[in-house]
Amino acid sequence: MLIFLTKATRTKLLILLSLCLVVIGARTGMELSRGVQWTTGAKVSPITRVATNRPEAALMIDVIAAKPETAEELRKALSQAALKATWFVSATWAEANPELLAALAQDGHEIGVKGADDRRVDKLSTDELKLRLIRAREAVAKARVEPAPFFYPPGAKLGEAGVVAALEEGFHTVLGSADLRKIGGKPEDVSRKLNLMPGDIALIEISGKAVRPPASSIETIKSWAKLHGLSLVRISDLIRGVR
């Protein structure tokens, strides 16, 4: 049986359908916000932590003009602990250390980007930011490494327009949720200061000749995580467990 609707009725139905779609979109955005911390609605947010159905936390490494030997020290410590992480590098660092970058990828680490260098980007125009991201992507690719779709803005500061611009270039902005840089000392001191939960993204920093927390604490961090039922993974692995 065919049902004929008047123009006024069709208009009302279209309005009702639009309202339903808005509600569904808002609910979807909220679900993503509770999971991976970005939204598909009006506001696009950086990833801070992930609502996961698995007992996992991720390791992210901010590489700030790191000496190759310092990066190698951390790489060795992670290898000995059988841990994989997401390293964030600038185009400048990638261009200066292509062999090391390739070795990190061969170890199973993933490589995110920071932009052209270590200078803050939150005051740049969206076009300038995109150019820096493009350069970073090309620098990583020249080392025969496929960049991971993650961007860590230097200084951990970026406005919504910048987050959107990064997303348009294929990168999700990551800020992380747990700062490990001030943790150090004896193994018992490291264990006492740690506080990681499932879904956290924990920040490690390499700056010049320094690793924060020290590379020697990596095994202790892993042992603490294991004791608390946590596995330490890359950011992409953590996102696969979004509920």
C-alpha positions in Angstrom: 0.0 0.0 0.0 1.3 3.4 -1.0 1.2 6.3 1.5 1.2 9.8 0.1 2.5 12.5 2.4 1.8 16.2 2.1 4.7 18.6 1.7 4.2 19.9 5.2 4.3 16.4 6.6 7.4 15.6 4.6 9.1 18.7 6.0 8.3 17.7 9.6 9.7 14.2 9.0 12.9 15.6 7.6 13.3 17.9 10.6 12.7 15.0 12.9 15.2 12.8 11.0 17.8 15.6 11.2 17.3 16.0 15.0 17.7 12.2 15.3 21.0 12.3 13.4 22.3 15.2 15.5 21.5 13.2 18.7 23.2 10.1 17.3 26.2 12.2 16.2 26.5 13.7 19.6 26.3 10.4 21.3 28.9 9.0 19.0 31.2 11.9 19.8 30.8 11.4 23.5 31.6 7.7 23.1 34.8 8.5 21.3 35.6 11.1 23.8 35.3 8.5 26.5 37.4 6.1 24.4 40.1 7.7 22.3 40.1 11.3 23.3 39.1 12.9 20.0 35.6 13.5 18.7 33.8 13.4 15.4 31.4 16.1 16.5 31.8 19.9 16.5 34.9 19.8 18.7 38.1 17.8 17.8 40.2 17.1 20.9 43.7 15.6 21.3 44.2 12.1 22.5 45.1 12.2 26.1 44.2 8.7 27.3 42.1 5.8 25.9 39.1 4.0 27.4 40.2 0.5 26.7 38.8 -2.9 27.5 42.3 -4.3 28.0 44.8 -3.9 30.8 47.2 -1.8 28.8 49.0 1.5 28.9 51.1 3.1 26.2 54.6 4.5 26.2 55.3 7.6 24.2 58.9 9.0 23.8 59.5 12.7 23.0 62.8 13.1 21.2 64.2 16.6 21.7 67.5 17.1 19.9 68.6 13.8 21.4 72.2 12.6 20.9 72.3 9.4 18.9 74.1 7.6 21.7 71.4 8.7 24.1 68.6 7.4 21.9 70.6 4.2 21.5 70.8 3.9 25.3 67.0 4.0 25.6 66.5 1.8 22.6 68.7 -0.9 24.2 66.9 -0.6 27.6 63.5 -1.0 25.8 64.9 -4.0 23.9 66.2 -5.7 27.0 62.8 -5.2 28.6 61.0 -6.4 25.4 58.9 -3.2 25.2 57.7 -1.3 22.2 56.9 2.4 22.2 55.8 5.3 20.0 58.7 7.6 19.4 57.9 11.2 18.3 60.6 12.8 16.2 61.1 16.1 14.3 62.0 16.3 10.7 65.4 17.7 11.7 66.2 14.8 13.9 64.9 12.2 11.4 67.0 13.8 8.6 70.1 13.6 10.9 69.5 10.1 12.1 67.9 8.0 9.3 69.8 4.8 10.2 68.8 5.0 13.8 65.2 5.8 12.9 65.1 2.7 10.6 66.6 0.6 13.4 63.9 1.7 15.8 61.2 0.7 13.3 62.9 -2.7 12.8 62.8 -3.2 16.5 59.0 -2.8 16.3 58.7 0.7 17.6 56.4 3.1 15.7 57.4 6.6 14.7 55.2 9.6 15.2 56.0 13.1 14.2 56.6 16.5 16.0 56.9 18.8 13.0 60.0 20.4 11.4 61.9 20.9 14.7 61.4 21.2 18.5 59.9 24.7 18.4 56.3 25.2 19.6 53.7 25.3 16.9 50.6 26.5 18.8 51.0 30.0 17.5 51.5 29.0 13.8 48.8 29.4 11.1 47.2 26.2 10.0 49.1 26.4 6.7 52.4 26.7 8.4 51.6 23.8 10.7 50.6 21.6 7.8 53.9 22.4 6.0 55.8 21.3 9.1 53.9 18.1 9.3 54.4 17.4 5.6 58.2 17.9 6.1 58.2 15.6 9.1 56.3 12.9 7.2 58.7 13.1 4.3 61.8 13.0 6.5 60.6 9.8 8.2 59.6 8.3 4.9 63.1 9.0 3.5 64.4 6.6 6.2 62.2 4.0 4.7 59.9 4.1 7.7 56.1 4.5 7.5 55.1 7.3 9.9 52.5 6.4 12.5 49.4 8.7 12.3 50.3 10.5 15.5 51.5 14.0 16.2 53.0 15.3 19.4 53.2 19.1 19.4 56.4 20.4 20.9 55.6 21.8 24.3 52.4 19.8 24.4 50.3 22.8 23.4 48.0 23.1 20.4 44.7 24.8 19.9 41.6 23.2 18.3 42.4 24.7 14.9 45.8 23.1 15.0 44.4 19.7 16.1 42.0 19.9 13.1 44.8 20.9 10.7 46.9 17.9 11.9 43.9 15.6 11.4 43.5 17.0 7.9 47.1 15.9 7.2 46.3 12.4 8.6 47.7 12.9 12.1 45.9 12.5 15.4 47.3 14.9 18.0 48.6 13.1 21.2 49.2 14.8 24.5 49.4 11.8 26.9 48.1 11.5 30.4 51.0 10.3 32.6 54.3 12.2 32.9 57.2 9.9 33.8 59.9 12.5 33.3 60.3 13.3 37.0 60.5 9.7 38.1 63.9 8.4 39.0 66.2 7.2 41.7 66.5 3.7 43.1 64.1 1.0 41.9 62.0 1.2 45.0 61.7 5.0 44.6 60.6 4.5 41.0 58.0 2.0 42.0 56.7 4.2 44.7 56.2 7.2 42.4 54.5 5.3 39.5 50.8 5.5 39.1 49.5 4.2 35.8 46.0 3.1 34.9 44.6 1.1 31.9 44.4 3.5 29.0 47.1 5.9 30.1 49.7 7.2 27.7 52.9 7.7 29.6 55.5 10.3 28.5 59.3 9.6 28.4 61.7 12.3 27.2 65.1 12.2 25.5 66.7 15.7 25.5 70.3 16.1 24.5 72.3 13.6 26.6 69.5 13.0 29.1 66.8 10.4 29.3 63.9 11.1 31.7 63.2 8.9 33.5 66.7 7.3 33.2 67.0 4.4 30.8 68.0 2.3 33.8 64.5 2.6 35.2 62.7 1.0 32.2 63.0 -2.6 33.6 61.6 -1.3 37.0 58.7 0.4 35.2 57.9 -2.8 33.3 58.0 -4.9 36.6 55.7 -2.4 38.3 53.3 -2.5 35.4 53.3 -6.3 35.4 52.7 -6.4 39.2 49.7 -4.3 38.7 48.4 -6.3 35.7 49.3 -3.8 33.0 51.0 -4.4 29.7 53.0 -1.5 28.2 52.4 -1.1 24.5 52.6 1.4 21.6 49.8 4.0 21.1 48.4 2.2 18.1 48.1 -1.1 20.1 46.3 0.7 22.9 43.8 2.2 20.5 42.9 -1.2 19.1 41.5 -2.0 22.5 39.0 0.8 22.6 35.7 -0.3 23.9 
